[in-house]
Amino acid sequence: MQALEKQGKRPRMPDLSRGEYLFEAMQRLGPTRSEGMGGVRAVDWPEIMAFAQGTQRISEPWEIEQIRDMATAYLAGYQTGCKLFGIEPMEQAEEEECEDE
């Protein structure tokens, strides 16, 4: 996202009108963590639980599960974006809709 912003472009994002607070919580928490040897992983359960307890931004079990799922999807999209010929997740969704018709 930062590379696009430097180019003056905005990344395409899905509509988050009802769950925007969950996206904001995930961004504040940070969806990924560095691993040794340059690896990256999605934020894990203990980190999400500590965030939930420390900030009280989220409290329901389904919200905690949702943030974990969102972080995992974020990482998958990030890894796709790192590939030279990777397809942006929003474009993948559009292609799947066309195939279903």
N, C-alpha and C positions, 0 to 999 in steps of 0.2 A: 504494500500500500504506500509506503514511503517513497518508493521509486516513482510510482505514478504521480504522487503529489508533487514531487520535484519537477516533473514534466508538465505540471499544471493540469493534470487530468484527475478526475475523481473515479475511484473504482466503483463498478456497478455492484449494488448490494440489493438483497431481497427486502421486501417490505417488512419492517419490524414493529409496526405501530403498537401492537399489544404487548410485545415482549422486549421492547427496547431497554427496559431496566435490566433484563438478563444479559443482553449484549453489553451494556455499560458495565455491569458487574464483571463479566468475563474479561473485558478490556482492562479494567482496573486490576484484576487479579493477574492478568497476563495469561494468554491461552497456552503458551508453550514454555518449556524449560530446556536449557542446554544440557547436553550429556557429554561425556568424555569423547574425545576424538572428533569433535565438530558435529555430533549428532544432536537431534532435537526430538523432544517427546511432548505429548500433550500433558497439561497439568493433571495431577493425579488426585485421588480421593482425599488423602490427608491434607493436601494443600488447599483444596476447595473447602473442606470442613473448617480448617483454621481461619480461612477468609470469612466464611459464613459466621462463625462465632465471634471473630474479632470486629467485623464491620456491621453485622446485623442487616446487611443489604438483602440477604436471602435467608429464608428460614425453613421453608417447606422441603420435604424430601424430594419431591418432583423437580423443584428448582435446582437442587444440587445435582440431580441426575441430568437435567437439561444442560447445565453448564459443562458437565463432563462430556456430554455428547457434542455440544457446540465446539469445545476445545479440540476434540478428536477430529471433527469435520474441518475446523480451521487448519489443523496440521495437515490433513489430507490435501486441502486446497493449496496450502503453502508449498507442499512437496510437488504438486502438479505444476504450480507456477514456476518452480525452479527448473523444470525440464524445458529444453529448447523449443520443443514443439507441443508443449502442454496446452490444453484447452481450458480456458477460464471456466470455473464451476458454473457461473450464470449461463454461459454459452452451452455447456453440456446439458443443462436443464432444458434450454430452448430446442436443442437437437432432439432430445428424447421426446418432447411434446410433438415435434414434427413427425417422428417415426410412429407414434401412436395413432396418428390421424389416418 
